[in-house]
Structures are given as C-alpha cells and as structure tokens.
Amino acid sequence: MHPAARPPKRAGKRGAVIVLAAALVFGIGGGGAAYLLLKNEGQETQGSGPSKGEQTDSGDRTADPKPAPKPDPKPAVYKGINLTAGYHLTLGDDDVRPQEGEDGGYELSYDTGGYLDAETQDGNLVLLDPGQEGSLAACRADTRFTKNLYLNKLSKGRQVCVTTGTGHMGLLTVQGFSAEGSPSTYMTLDVTVWRNAVGTDSGS
C-alpha cells in the first residue's frame, strides 16, 4: 500500500514572506531617507532666514525720529520809517511803508488820538522795559499785552513788540518824533519783522 502523496509545498507562501520582508526593509529605509530629506530641507529653510537679531525689511524697524522744528524766520529790517498819524503799517508786506488809514483792522496804526494801535484780531503790543534788548525770543516770551500804547509812554530808544493776527512778529525801535511846528505829526521808527514767526517757536 503506497503512502498517501503529500501535497506539494507551496512556494508562493515563502516568496510572499520574502517580498513582505523586503517591503518592510525598503519602507523603513525609504522612510528614513524621507525623514533625512525633510530634516535637511527644514534646516536649509531656517538657514535662509535672517539670523537672530538680524533686522528684516518689515519687522521691528526703529521708528523715524520726529521731524526737526522749523527754524526761526530771518528778520527783515526797515530803518527810518516816518509813520504819520492817521497811517498804518502792514508787516506782511514785502516793502513795509506807511499807508493811509487808522481804522480798519490794521496790524499797526498811528492813531490821531496820539497812540499806536494793534487792531487785528489776536494782534497785540508789548512795551519793553528801558534797557531791555528786543529780539524774537524776547517778544515771544513777554506777555504784557496791550491793544494800544500812548506816545507819552514812549521815548527815543524804547522798543515795542508787535504780534499780528496774521502770524507775524515785529520789533519797533523809536528813533524820534516830529518837531513842534512840523506840518505833519509823525514818529520815526526802525522796524524789524519776522514773518510767520507765530507758532513756530524753535528757540532764538
């Protein structure tokens, strides 16, 4: 009696194990390679950015400093102006000279009543003390304001600060008065003007 024939061994099973093992090895190796590639790529990305403490175009830029204040305007000087009673001066004019009219919102007028008058809104006068040297800084600092100033308060050499409602500042220096018997009544002034000096205080 012949023994029953054994079924042939299935070679496919062994082959499948080998293929599976190879796939695992490849998968592990491939995964490691992929990990290394990704790691290297991340390092390159980090290396391409700015180093610690390095400034970028868009980040943490120091704010620009505040703009410097405007410089003081240069003085314009007009010497020996004979300001006749009933006339006025406009400090904003390129050529400061007497113009007829004493009432009408003028910047500085010599009223026939015997006084200097600052008529414009926000305009004023300040009589500086004897010996006090007039300047832009002095006129900005002194606040003993008045709208009018009678001539009996004035004498040769006295100085008067003028602030106009249009933003100019002036300094009058009295040089004299018309003589008795003169056909006209006037006062002689040296006038210094700082145009657009109001509100631009940056020193003197």
SULMOLIN-V491732 format. One record per residue. N is the residue number from 1. RES is the residue in one small letter. PHI is phi as a letter, one per 30 degrees, with the letter a starting at -180 (NA if undefined). PSI is psi in whole degrees, -180 to 180 (NA if undefined). OMEGA is omega in degrees with one decimal (NA if undefined). Layout:
BEGIN
N_RES_PHI_PSI_OMEGA + N_RES_PHI_PSI_OMEGA
END
This chain:
BEGIN
1_m_NA_122_-177.6 + 2_h_d_136_176.1 + 3_p_d_150_-178.9 + 4_a_d_136_-179.4 + 5_a_d_128_177.2 + 6_r_d_142_177.1 + 7_p_d_142_-178.3 + 8_p_d_141_177.2 + 9_k_d_142_-176.7 + 10_r_d_105_-179.3 + 11_a_d_-24_-177.1 + 12_g_d_-31_-178.3 + 13_k_d_-45_179.4 + 14_r_d_-40_178.3 + 15_g_d_-36_-179.8 + 16_a_d_-38_178.6 + 17_v_d_-43_-179.4 + 18_i_d_-43_179.8 + 19_v_d_-41_-179.9 + 20_l_d_-44_179.5 + 21_a_d_-43_179.7 + 22_a_d_-39_179.9 + 23_a_d_-39_178.7 + 24_l_d_-45_179.8 + 25_v_d_-45_-179.5 + 26_f_d_-41_-179.5 + 27_g_d_-44_179.0 + 28_i_d_-47_180.0 + 29_g_d_-44_179.6 + 30_g_d_-40_178.0 + 31_g_d_-41_178.0 + 32_g_d_-42_179.3 + 33_a_d_-43_179.1 + 34_a_d_-41_178.9 + 35_y_d_-44_-179.9 + 36_l_d_-40_178.5 + 37_l_d_-46_179.6 + 38_l_d_-39_179.8 + 39_k_d_-46_179.7 + 40_n_d_-40_179.8 + 41_e_d_-40_178.0 + 42_g_d_-40_178.6 + 43_q_d_-39_179.2 + 44_e_d_-39_178.8 + 45_t_d_-44_178.3 + 46_q_d_-38_-178.2 + 47_g_d_-25_-178.7 + 48_s_d_-16_179.6 + 49_g_d_175_-179.9 + 50_p_d_141_178.1 + 51_s_d_166_-177.6 + 52_k_d_129_-179.5 + 53_g_i_-9_179.2 + 54_e_d_141_-176.0 + 55_q_d_136_176.2 + 56_t_c_172_-178.1 + 57_d_d_-31_-171.8 + 58_s_c_-8_-173.5 + 59_g_c_142_169.3 + 60_d_h_44_176.5 + 61_r_d_135_-179.6 + 62_t_d_132_-177.6 + 63_a_d_142_178.2 + 64_d_d_142_178.8 + 65_p_d_160_178.7 + 66_k_d_145_179.5 + 67_p_d_146_-179.2 + 68_a_d_146_178.3 + 69_p_d_155_179.8 + 70_k_d_142_177.5 + 71_p_d_157_176.9 + 72_d_d_142_176.0 + 73_p_d_151_178.0 + 74_k_d_143_-179.1 + 75_p_d_145_170.1 + 76_a_c_127_-172.3 + 77_v_c_132_178.0 + 78_y_b_115_-175.1 + 79_k_c_146_172.4 + 80_g_i_37_177.0 + 81_i_d_124_174.6 + 82_n_c_100_-178.0 + 83_l_c_109_-176.8 + 84_t_d_145_176.2 + 85_a_e_134_-176.2 + 86_g_j_3_179.7 + 87_y_c_168_-178.4 + 88_h_b_167_175.0 + 89_l_b_143_173.6 + 90_t_c_111_-171.6 + 91_l_d_-20_179.4 + 92_g_d_-10_179.7 + 93_d_d_146_176.2 + 94_d_d_-40_177.7 + 95_d_c_99_-178.2 + 96_v_d_113_-179.5 + 97_r_b_155_-177.6 + 98_p_d_139_174.9 + 99_q_b_146_-174.2 + 100_e_d_140_178.1 + 101_g_k_132_179.7 + 102_e_b_-9_178.2 + 103_d_b_125_179.8 + 104_g_l_29_177.8 + 105_g_i_30_-177.3 + 106_y_d_160_-178.4 + 107_e_d_-39_177.9 + 108_l_a_121_179.1 + 109_s_b_154_174.8 + 110_y_c_101_-175.9 + 111_d_d_143_179.2 + 112_t_d_-11_175.4 + 113_g_d_-4_175.2 + 114_g_j_36_178.8 + 115_y_a_156_170.1 + 116_l_d_144_-172.4 + 117_d_b_128_171.4 + 118_a_c_106_-170.5 + 119_e_c_-28_-174.2 + 120_t_d_153_175.9 + 121_q_d_134_-176.9 + 122_d_i_5_175.3 + 123_g_d_150_179.3 + 124_n_a_169_178.4 + 125_l_b_152_172.8 + 126_v_b_124_175.6 + 127_l_d_115_179.0 + 128_l_d_154_-179.2 + 129_d_d_155_175.7 + 130_p_e_132_-179.4 + 131_g_i_-11_177.4 + 132_q_d_126_-176.6 + 133_e_d_123_-179.7 + 134_g_d_143_177.8 + 135_s_a_173_176.8 + 136_l_d_-43_-179.9 + 137_a_d_-42_179.6 + 138_a_d_-42_-179.6 + 139_c_d_-33_175.9 + 140_r_d_-35_-173.0 + 141_a_d_-30_-172.9 + 142_d_d_128_-175.9 + 143_t_c_26_178.3 + 144_r_d_67_-169.3 + 145_f_d_147_170.4 + 146_t_b_156_178.5 + 147_k_d_-28_178.8 + 148_n_b_158_-173.2 + 149_l_b_113_-177.4 + 150_y_d_148_-173.9 + 151_l_d_-22_178.6 + 152_n_d_-9_174.1 + 153_k_d_-8_-173.2 + 154_l_c_153_173.8 + 155_s_a_170_-178.1 + 156_k_e_131_179.7 + 157_g_j_-17_178.7 + 158_r_d_150_-177.0 + 159_q_b_146_-177.9 + 160_v_b_128_173.8 + 161_c_d_140_178.7 + 162_v_b_128_171.0 + 163_t_c_127_-177.9 + 164_t_c_159_176.4 + 165_g_d_-9_179.9 + 166_t_c_5_173.2 + 167_g_j_9_178.4 + 168_h_c_158_174.4 + 169_m_b_146_-179.4 + 170_g_b_160_175.9 + 171_l_b_119_177.2 + 172_l_c_135_172.1 + 173_t_c_117_-177.0 + 174_v_d_126_179.3 + 175_q_c_-15_178.1 + 176_g_l_179_-178.7 + 177_f_b_160_178.3 + 178_s_d_146_-179.1 + 179_a_d_157_175.0 + 180_e_d_139_-178.3 + 181_g_i_-2_177.4 + 182_s_d_142_179.3 + 183_p_d_-16_176.8 + 184_s_b_154_177.6 + 185_t_c_123_-177.2 + 186_y_a_167_171.7 + 187_m_b_144_-179.5 + 188_t_c_128_-173.7 + 189_l_b_144_159.6 + 190_d_c_132_-174.7 + 191_v_b_126_173.1 + 192_t_c_132_-176.0 + 193_v_b_132_170.2 + 194_w_c_105_-175.0 + 195_r_d_140_-179.9 + 196_n_h_39_-178.8 + 197_a_d_-15_-178.6 + 198_v_d_127_179.2 + 199_g_i_10_177.0 + 200_t_b_37_-175.3 + 201_d_d_114_176.5 + 202_s_b_17_-177.4 + 203_g_j_-168_-179.0 + 204_s_b_NA_NA
END
